[in-house]
């Protein structure tokens, strides 16, 4: 054993890195472990890295609106100095199409209004002004490409959208995690890469540390599971799943990259768009490409992975389905013969809302179930988890008296019990990547 840290963090993805940064700033001796060869090279590297404010719950909206401010002030937040290469936040705006499926965004607008989060309603002409390549035919409900009615308008027209001007995306998600780990190192945090955790050590009902694949034991009074799609496995190693009503599982996802249609510069003139009428979301991608992700419609079967290591990394017909769905909205979109994009895993929770919580094992904490929609919240999740660890380690019972946490920028308190592992399944969730 070569280290005696105050806290071990399993995972150096963007959320694990943010927790390391916040704990180190608070004076904890932190050691982060990752089985990968580089920080941020798990599912964070495959993230679409979208920064948006609209969520289906008030708490989710508040958390995301708070989170935006750290990306806006990324260099100041990190404090790394002018010579450090930093991930860039492109504030393109985010347009969400109004549909019956999202109740025409009434709830989303109400939450944003209550939180003083800027937005504006757009009519059909204003949508076309922002995205002149768009057709406003309606195709709902979403269908698979082999459905005989695929691509046939249903006779309706899109009524408009809501535009959040502060939305955007981070250009290099892996670099953002590396930025956070570098900032944590300034405060004394250390990192061990190629370190696979094979056992969670316990003693007298409390976590004691971890054992690695090479047999080394590292002891610490606090262990935090931020293992992304591997989080369920780590929770099983810790024996903490018995009281969890919310579980996590690795879910395979494909993200499609296609060229922008002729005559339109999507990289510079496009934006984040969420469109539940055709069940895709898009954002600009380097090289004047469009990134197309799925909003998990009912017609698409979930592809649950039995392992977060051994899973199919090849594209399937889902790639074509997503490209063709977007071609319904953009008739001039060409479908390339060569498949490009990303195949990776989400750490999906039962209700697609994350778990930020303690566990039944004293000293063992979890920040998991991020479901592909929590990249944007990493900095504030790091702050909240650092506060939660301090709260519980001071002897407070978070299960009985959930911690209240102040979101510093927007000056709102949230009940951290909203993210409890023992919560009831949240009926307000979208039960999709939208959260």
ROFI-231599 format. One line per 3 residues: number of its first residue (from 1); for each residue x, y, z of C-alpha. Coordinates in steps of 0.001 Angstrom, whole numbers. Each point is the difference from the previous one (the first is absolute). Layout:
% residues N
NUM> X,Y,Z  ...;
END
This chain:
% residues 435
1> 0,0,0  1559,3258,-1131  -2731,2520,781;
4> -2206,869,2971  -2433,2502,-1522  -3017,1521,1722;
7> -2186,-889,-2993  273,-2430,-2914  -1937,883,-3144;
10> -674,-2797,-2490  -171,1609,-3425  1615,3005,-1691;
13> -2842,870,-2355  -1285,3544,106  -2122,-530,3139;
16> 2653,-1966,1871  2568,2643,-929  -2288,2783,1238;
19> -445,-1776,3339  3774,-410,311  462,3719,-686;
22> -2604,1100,2524  1181,-2354,2769  3628,990,-554;
25> -927,3698,179  -1743,-758,3304  3238,-1451,1408;
28> -573,-3726,-489  2912,-2226,-988  -1458,-1516,-3171;
31> 1097,-2950,-2121  -1906,-677,-3230  123,-3448,-1610;
34> -842,-931,-3577  526,-3193,-1978  503,2036,-3189;
37> 3366,1342,-1132  -1122,3642,-8  -2426,2115,2007;
40> -3319,616,-1735  418,-2952,-2364  -3010,-2020,1136;
43> -3547,946,-960  823,3706,471  2096,-108,-3182;
46> -3059,-1254,-1915  -2345,2597,1479  -1841,2450,-2224;
49> 951,2573,2672  -3183,2037,-469  -634,2871,2410;
52> -3735,645,259  -2423,1353,2562  -3287,-1760,-773;
55> -918,-2977,2198  -3264,-1739,798  333,680,3749;
58> 463,3247,1909  3018,-1316,1909  1614,-1185,-3221;
61> -565,3399,-1608  1456,1855,2987  3053,-2274,42;
64> 602,452,-3745  -440,3789,91  2499,162,2862;
67> 2365,-2304,-1897  46,2249,-3071  1795,2750,1906;
70> 3096,-2124,635  431,-755,-3703  -507,3675,-795;
73> 2761,875,2503  2087,-3147,-602  3463,1585,194;
76> -839,1953,3165  -1573,-3064,1611  3073,-2149,-600;
79> 2690,2556,817  2595,-1783,-2137  1662,3039,-1503;
82> 203,1396,-3538  2321,-2629,-1490  -2287,-2978,606;
85> -1903,-1456,-2972  -3665,100,1003  -3173,-1598,-1316;
88> -2145,2595,-1749  -3696,679,561  -1785,1080,-3205;
91> -3177,1872,969  -2085,-692,-3104  -3444,126,1590;
94> -2393,-2923,399  -3327,-307,-1808  -2563,-2554,1154;
97> -2913,-797,-2283  -3444,182,1577  -1829,-3318,-224;
100> -2878,-1787,1614  2557,-2415,1493  1611,2814,2032;
103> -3328,1729,734  1129,2850,-2251  2676,802,2615;
106> -2423,1673,2406  1684,-1506,3056  3512,719,-1304;
109> -861,3654,-583  -1604,317,3433  3108,-1381,1694;
112> 2313,2287,-1978  -2173,3029,746  33,-772,3724;
115> 3798,-293,-87  551,3149,-2127  1622,-2162,-2669;
118> -274,1824,-3371  -2148,-1527,-2752  -2289,1118,-2788;
121> -2888,-1593,-1845  322,-322,-3757  -2764,-287,-2576;
124> 453,-2052,-3188  1409,2939,-1967  2524,742,2746;
127> 1078,-3656,40  602,149,-3750  1909,3278,405;
130> 2411,-1721,2355  138,-3258,-1961  -945,696,-3636;
133> 802,-3609,-965  -2929,-1262,2119  -3285,-1450,-1167;
136> -2753,486,2575  -2076,-3038,-941  -850,-2209,2970;
139> 928,-3683,-74  -1046,-1101,3503  -15,-2529,1427;
142> 3661,-847,-703  491,-3185,-2009  2812,-2277,-1010;
145> 1310,207,-3548  -1506,-3383,-921  -3518,1138,951;
148> -2146,297,-3175  -1182,3434,1156  3480,1309,745;
151> 628,3375,-1615  -3672,689,-671  -1244,3266,1562;
154> -3015,-492,2256  -1805,3052,-1417  862,2288,2905;
157> 2490,2840,203  2480,919,2714  -1450,2838,2069;
160> 3340,1501,996  2764,-392,2526  1590,1433,3115;
163> 3495,1452,-255  2446,102,2914  2772,2418,-1134;
166> 2573,-1236,2526  78,-3601,-1229  2980,-1423,-1840;
169> 2623,-2708,183  3560,-681,1146  2352,-714,-2888;
172> 2213,-2585,1735  -1683,-1862,2883  3059,-2119,848;
175> 2110,3145,258  -2534,1492,2414  558,-2931,2377;
178> 3760,371,-399  -333,3716,785  -1811,-850,3224;
181> 2610,-2592,997  2773,2531,-663  -1835,2542,2160;
184> -416,-2624,2739  3730,-756,-154  742,3655,789;
187> -1722,-663,3316  1923,-3204,703  -2240,-2640,-1582;
190> 1724,-3040,-1520  -1047,-2394,-2770  749,-3660,-683;
193> -791,-1166,-3534  -180,-3614,-1250  -1240,-823,3505;
196> -2946,-2408,-76  -2010,-392,3212  -890,-3640,653;
199> -1150,151,3627  -1510,2528,2401  1567,-533,3420;
202> -2081,344,3160  581,-214,3726  -2524,185,2858;
205> -2835,1164,-2276  2009,2762,-1644  1901,253,-3264;
208> 3730,-535,447  1295,559,-3528  472,-1988,-3195;
211> 2029,-2860,-1403  1399,304,-3510  385,-2675,-2669;
214> 3705,-343,805  -838,-773,3639  969,3379,1432;
217> -2219,1348,2765  -590,3715,425  -1724,1006,3217;
220> -2194,3060,480  -2957,875,2255  -2000,1332,-2978;
223> -504,-1654,-3407  -2114,1634,-2719  -1360,-2031,-2919;
226> 52,2131,-3148  727,-2890,-2348  -2496,952,-2724;
229> -1339,-3088,-1812  2031,-2118,2445  -1778,1481,3029;
232> -2449,-2895,409  2909,-2439,195  1763,2117,2636;
235> -3210,266,2044  -327,-3785,-120  3598,-369,1175;
238> -859,2271,2928  -3170,-1967,802  -2134,3134,122;
241> -2781,-757,-2493  -2433,-1528,2502  -1698,3247,1071;
244> 107,1701,-3401  -3336,591,-1717  1929,1702,-2834;
247> 2565,-2161,-1776  2381,625,-2877  840,-2007,-3130;
250> 2306,572,-2990  -2013,911,-3093  1567,-110,-3455;
253> -549,3082,-2170  957,1080,-3508  602,3594,-1034;
256> -64,832,-3716  2243,2513,-1797  -1113,1214,-3443;
259> 1097,2928,-2203  -2025,3189,44  -2348,306,-2984;
262> 1346,1932,-2992  -117,3773,366  -361,88,3803;
265> 2842,456,2495  -1326,-2035,2904  3267,232,1923;
268> -262,3797,254  -3698,717,-603  -1578,-3098,1559;
271> -889,-544,3636  -1124,-2603,2488  -3461,-1245,-999;
274> -2176,-2474,1865  -2886,-1374,-2062  -2292,-2589,1594;
277> -2200,-8,-3114  2738,-2024,-1721  1728,-1119,3240;
280> 3475,1374,-650  2185,2761,1330  2803,1645,-1970;
283> 2960,2277,464  2751,1422,-2220  3089,-2163,-402;
286> 3509,811,-1184  497,1,-3779  -3473,1420,-744;
289> -1629,-3219,1111  -3164,-608,1981  -39,-2266,3020;
292> -3329,-1884,323  -1006,-1796,3185  -3107,-1962,907;
295> -2624,1154,2491  -851,-3634,740  -3500,-275,-1516;
298> -2191,-2958,923  536,-1618,-3408  3744,-373,586;
301> 913,-2965,2212  2454,743,2789  3325,-1715,-581;
304> 1080,-873,3552  3611,-1157,275  802,-2962,2208;
307> 3492,1406,540  1390,3510,-40  3177,-1398,-1594;
310> -1118,-2662,-2492  -2747,1488,-2188  -617,511,-3717;
313> 1975,3048,-1145  -1152,-255,-3620  -2746,2093,-1570;
316> -3356,-1654,-688  -3113,1038,-1911  -688,2422,2879;
319> 2576,2321,-1613  -2029,88,-3221  -3284,407,1880;
322> 1270,3115,1793  1379,1542,-3186  -3238,-662,-1879;
325> -2124,1377,2853  1877,3269,-227  -345,-15,-3791;
328> -3770,265,567  611,3418,1553  2805,917,-2461;
331> -1035,-1320,-3447  3288,1180,-1571  2047,-2132,2405;
334> 2021,-2639,-1786  465,-3434,1578  3681,-931,-407;
337> 943,-3565,-843  2809,-12,2561  -1114,-152,3615;
340> 1675,2465,2354  -689,848,3604  334,-1523,3455;
343> -1115,-3248,1621  162,162,3790  -1900,-710,3211;
346> -2277,2047,2210  -162,-660,3720  -3799,-49,26;
349> -1987,119,3236  -3484,-1400,470  -1660,3396,-552;
352> 2860,1655,-1939  680,2361,2916  3431,-468,1617;
355> 868,-1304,3441  2057,2461,2057  -83,-1618,3405;
358> 1555,-1884,2884  -536,-3746,208  -898,-2614,2588;
361> 3749,-529,569  1372,2796,2166  2594,2042,-1868;
364> -969,-1337,-3443  -1645,2581,-2274  -1318,-83,-3554;
367> -323,2458,-2859  -1393,-2215,-2720  -2916,-539,-2364;
370> 932,3122,-1942  -1981,-1410,-2956  1728,1978,-2733;
373> -1526,3271,1214  2224,1117,2886  3198,1150,-1741;
376> -1274,3562,213  -466,-305,3759  3438,-1351,859;
379> 1402,3109,1732  -3013,555,2238  -332,-3751,605;
382> 3604,81,1207  -774,2823,2414  -3131,-1716,1274;
385> 1688,-3383,486  2873,1616,1916  -2551,1682,2261;
388> -1945,-3249,413  3094,-1954,1041  852,2671,2570;
391> -3600,15,1250  -136,-3758,492  3527,-354,1376;
394> -927,2589,2625  -2571,-2495,1313  -3161,1208,-1715;
397> -2536,-2566,-1224  -671,988,-3596  -2663,-2714,-384;
400> -2040,1330,2933  838,3698,-437  1074,624,-3607;
403> 2555,2718,-463  -1144,3351,-1379  2480,1443,-2468;
406> 324,3576,-1235  629,410,-3736  2483,2896,216;
409> -620,1810,-3290  -3784,-53,-46  -394,125,3801;
412> -2526,-2804,240  -22,-2773,2585  -730,-3519,-1203;
415> -848,-3112,1984  2788,-2450,-821  -2414,-2795,920;
418> -1383,537,-3525  3006,-2048,-1174  -335,-2723,2652;
421> 663,-3637,-820  -3149,-778,2025  -2383,2443,-1677;
424> -3200,-1031,-1680  271,-179,-3778  -600,3579,-1175;
427> -3135,79,-2124  918,3466,-1322  3098,-1326,-1732;
430> 53,-322,-3768  1442,-3532,487  2459,778,-2762;
433> 3318,1697,-572  -1878,3296,461  -181,-669,3743;
END
